[in-house]
Amino acid sequence: MPQAPIIYLDAASTTPCSDEVLTDMHEFGQIAFGNPSSSHLLGRLAKSAIIESTSTLAALLGCRPNEIIFTSGATESNNIVVLGSVKSGQASNIVICPIDHKSTLAAAEELERRNIEVRRMRVNTCGRVDIDHLASLLDEHTALISISYVNSEIGTFQNLKDIKKILKQRTHILFHVDAAQALGKIPLNIKSLGVDCLSLSAHKIGGPKGIGALYVSQHAISRLNALTFGGGQSPLRSGTLPTQLIAGFGAAARLIQRQNHRESWNAACQRRSTILEIFNAHKISYLINTPKYKSVPHILNISIPGIRAETLISHLGKVCISSGSACNAHDLRPSHVIMGIGHDSDRAASSIRLSFTSDMDIDQIRNGVEIICRTVSTLRQLIHRGNNHD
């Protein structure tokens, strides 16, 4: 008897590598495997691959190739900017968003331990920044504003243009955006966004894990401090460049270049609607934590009252969902995002995230959500029997 397939509804956590990505990675992992810093033939082939991938990513972002620094992922990119934005001995402060990824929040907490002031912008119940409050936090000592373009747990996207407006007369402040969840969902053009730094991860768009990028504008790079030292492969980061991972990132970026963003967006909307229709058909009570009109449709966060997220996930077997960002998977505390937008700990503890790519088979999504709904009904019956027994 054939086993049931794994149904993956956790694309915000990571995505599988496409065949094109794996092909390029194989070539530069086993055939043209030279160190790109070497001057011999294999080294030159590796360097050429890195130049090509850099150009592809630069074209996708609308920036110059020399403004891209490869990192191990958005976590490292965020750390480079947050930790590198302030100089020791200077009276500085930075401003962050309290519902952002832990890689930003934890780096900011490290700065606090070094006696750097960290200010936290206010967000509303949709997860959108209060622009007036943000403006009130800024002064002549503010070195950095850092914010996620798309929130990894609830999918809310920020109005970066409004943030950029309040920085118009404050050119001393670096504007950093974590775009790990935005790449492939929202068109990213550096010039129109007006950011100084931007973080990316390849594995969110069908590329390999362990490789990311940091865009740093030419005027901003001198204002950041390097955190690692060595061969000087880039101004802010030393270390041998992983050619096969960079080639895989470049291949994934080429696939994003080819997609039609409007069609992709509409397809994701259709899949999100299908999920909610199935929940409604099963008469499952739920609360939506993701705002409908200010979020990407690829991420849907809901709370199911009375059912703890971890309990549900442990009973789903081969249906993969999450209770929030993968970086918090071992943290048993309720989601800082759901509580950060004003909900209580019970709602946060019962929140689940369903995330998917716009081209995921819609019948597979239906099957997965059907299993989720049946599992919720079973758990409710067990809870009801337990309560009656007591």
N, C-alpha and C positions, 0 to 999 in steps of 0.2 A: 504493500500500500504506500503510495507516494506521500512524502511528508508535506505539510502545509508550508508554503513559502513565507519567508520573512517579509513583513510589510513595514517599510521604513517611513515614518512620519516625523523625522527629527533632522530635517535638512538644514535648519539653522545651526545645528551643532556641527555637522560636517556633511560632505557629499562624496559620492564615489567618483573615482577618476574615470574620465571618458577614455575610449579606446585611443583617440588621437593623442591624448596626454600620455598614456602608457607607452605608446610607440616612441614618442620623442624621448621619454625618460629612459627607455631601454637603450636607445642609440647612445646616449651620453652617459649611461651608467656602465655599459659593458663594452662598447665599441670605441667611441671617441671620448674616452674617460679621463683624458689628461687634466692636469691642474691648469686652470686658465691663466695663471701667472707664469707658467713655463713658456719658454720661447721656441720649443720644438714643435713639430707638426701637430701632435695630439693636443698640446697646450693651445696652439693657435686655433684649432678646430673648436675647442671648448670655449675660448674667448669669443669666437665668432658667434657661437650659439647664444652666449650671454648678451652680446650686443644686439642680436636679432630680437631676443625676448624683451630686452629693455626698450627697444624701439616700438615693439608691439604694445607694451603696457603704456608707454608715453603717448602713443597715438590714441589709445583708448581713453586716457585721462585728459588729453589736450595739454600736455606739458612737455618740457624738454627732457631728453633721455638722461642728461647729467643731473637732473633734479630727483632721480629715483635711486634709492638706496635699498638693496635687498637685505631682508632680515629673516629671522626664523618664523615670523608671523606677526599678526597685529598686536599680540601681547608685548613682544619685544619692541615693536614700533612705538606703542603707547608709552612704554617705560623710558625709551630714549628721549621722547619729547617731554614727558612730565618731569623726570628726574634731571634732564639736561637743560631745562628752561631757566633754572635759577642758579646764580653763582654764589658761592660761599662768601659770607661777610657782607652781602648786600641786603638791604631791607626790601624784601620782595614778598609778594603774595601771588597765589594762583587761584583760579576759579574753576570748579568742576561741577558736573551734574551728578547728584547723589544716586541716580538710578542707572548709571552707566555700568559698563563691564568692570569686573573686579580688577582687571589688569591696570585700569586707570585709577580706581579707588584705592587699591593697595599701594600703588606708587605714591599717590598723594598722602596717604597715611605715613609712609616712610619719610616724606618731606616734613610732615608735622613733627616726627620724632627728631628731626634735625632743626627744629625751631623755625621752620618756614610756615607762615600763615596760609591755611587752606580755607577758602570761602566756597560755600555750596549754594548754587542757584536754586531757586524755588521752581517746582513743576506743578502743573494742575492735574486733575484726575484723569486726563488723557495721556499724561506723560510729557506734555508740551512745556517748554520753558516759559516762565513769566519774564518777558523781555524787560519790563520796567524794573523788576527786582534785580535782574541781572545787571542792568545799567547802574543801579545804585551800589553794586558791589565793587565797581571798577574805580581805581584811582591811579595816581602817577607811579605807584609801586607795583601795580599788577603786571606780572610778566607773561601770563598765559591764561587763555580760556581754552578748556578742553571739553568736548562733548561728542557723543555718538550721534551720527546722522540718523541711523535706524536702531532703535532699542532692540537688543537681542532677545528679550523675553516677551514683550508685548507688541513689537513691530512698529511702534510710533516713530514717525519721521519728524525731524525738526525743521523749522523754517530758518535755514541758514542765512538767507538774505536779510532777514530782520536783525539777526545777530550781527551780521557784517555792518549794517547801518550804524549801530551804536559804537562800532569800532572805527568809524570813518575818521574821527579826529583824535584817535588814540593809537597812533602808529607804533607806539612802543610795546603794544600787547601782541603776542603771537596768538594766532587763531588756529587751533588744532582740532581736527575732526577724525574720529574713529569711523571709518567707512566699511568695516569688515562685513557688516550685514547689508550694506547698501549696494555693493558691487554686484552687478548682474540683475539687480532689481530696479534701481533708479539710475538713469544716465548720469555719469560723473564727468563734469567738465571743470577743470581746475579754475579756468578764467572766470566762468560764470559763478562758481561757488565763492571765489575770493578768499580761499583759505591759504594759510602759510604752510601747514603740515597736514598730511592725510595718511592714515594707517589702513593697510589691507592684508588679507590672508588669502592664499590660493585655494585652500581646501573648502572654502565656502562656495566656490564656483566650479567645482569639478576638477580642481587641481590637486597636487599632492600636499600632504601635511608637512609641516616643518619649514615652509617657505612663505614669506610675506614680503611686503614692501612698505617703505616710508617715502612719501613725497615730501620734499623740503624745498621751498622756493629758494632761489639764488640769494635773495636779500636776507632770508631768515637763517641760513645755515651757519653763519658766523655767530649767531646768537644762541646756539645750542652747544652744550659741552658733550664731548665724546665720553662714553661709559666704558668702552673696551679699547685696548691699545695693542698694537702689534704691527702687522705688515702694511697697514694703512690702505687696505683695498677700497675704502671709501672714507670721506672726511669724518664720519661719525661712528664708523664701525669697522673693526678689523676682523680678519679671519678668511680662510680659503673659501671662495664662493662655490656652493654646491651646484655644479653645472646641470646635473640631471634634474634637480628640483626646479631650478630656474627655467630650464627648457619646458618642464611640465607646466609651470606657471604661465609661460608665454603661450603654450598651446591652448590652455584654458582661456586666456585673454582673447585669443583669436576667435574662439567659439562665441564669446560674449559679443565681440565686434559684429559678428554675422547675424545675431538675433535681432528681431524686430521688437523693440521695447513695448510698444503699444499692444501687439499681439500677445507677448509674454505676460504683460500685466493683466489683460483680459482673461487669459487662460487661468492665471492664478486666482482671479476673482471667482471664476466659475467653480474652481475646486473648493474654495472657501465656502461658497454658497451651498455646495453639495454636502459638505460636512455638517453645516448647521441644519440643513433640511433633514438629514438622517437623525440627528439628535432630537429634532422636533417630532419626527415620525414615531420615535420610540418613547415620546413623552418624558424625556430626561430633563430634569430641572437643572439649569445652569445659569451662570452669570458671566457675561462677556467682559473680559478685562482689556481687550484690544479695541481701540476706537475704530469705528468703521471707515471714517472719511479722512483720518490723519495717520494712516498706517499703511504699510505694504501688505498686500493681500496674501503673501506667502507665509505669514506667521499669524496664528490664531491662538490666543490664550484665553482659556475659560476656567471658571471655578465650578466644581460640582459639589454643592453643599452636602456636608455629612460624610464625604468620601475623601480621605487623605490621599493626596497625589501619589505618594510613595506606595501606599497600599494598592491603589489601582494599577500602577506601573508593574508591581511585582506579580500581579495576577494576569497580565496581558500575554504572557508567553512570547510569541513571535511577532507581536505588534510593538514597534518601537516608537515611543513618544517620550517626552521629558517633562520634568516639573519646573523647568527654567533653563538658564544658561548651563552648558556642560561644565563650565569651570566651577559651578557650585554644587556639582552632583553629590559630593560627599559631605556637604554642609546640611545638617538636619534642621537648621533654622528656617522659618518661613521666608519666602522670597523677599529680598530687600526692595525689589522693583514694585511688586504688588502693594507692599506696605508703604513704599515711598510715594505712591500716587493716592494714598489716603485710605486704603482698605485695611480691615483688621486682620489679625494673625490667623483666624479661622479661614477667612477667604483666601489668604495667601497660602496656607498649608494645603488647601484643596485645589490649587490652580495647576492646570496642565497646559503644556504648549504643544500644539500640532503644527508642524512646519514642513514645507514641501517645495519642490521645484515646480516651475510652471508647466513642464512637460511630463510630469509624473503621470502614469496611467491612471485615469480617473476611476476605472473599475477597481483597481487595487486600493485606491483611497476609500471607495465605498465599502469594500470588504473589511478594511482595517477599522473604519468607524463603526460598522455593524458589530464587530467583535468588541470594540470599546463599550458600546451601548449595552450589549448583552452582559458584559462583565460588570458594568455599573449596576444593572438590575439584579444580578446575582449577589453582589456585595450588599446591596440594600436589603435583600431578603435575609441574608445572614445576620446583618446588624439588627433587623427587626426581630428575628427569632431570639437573638441574644438578649435583647431588651426585654422580650416577653418572658424569657426564662428567668431573668433576674427578678 
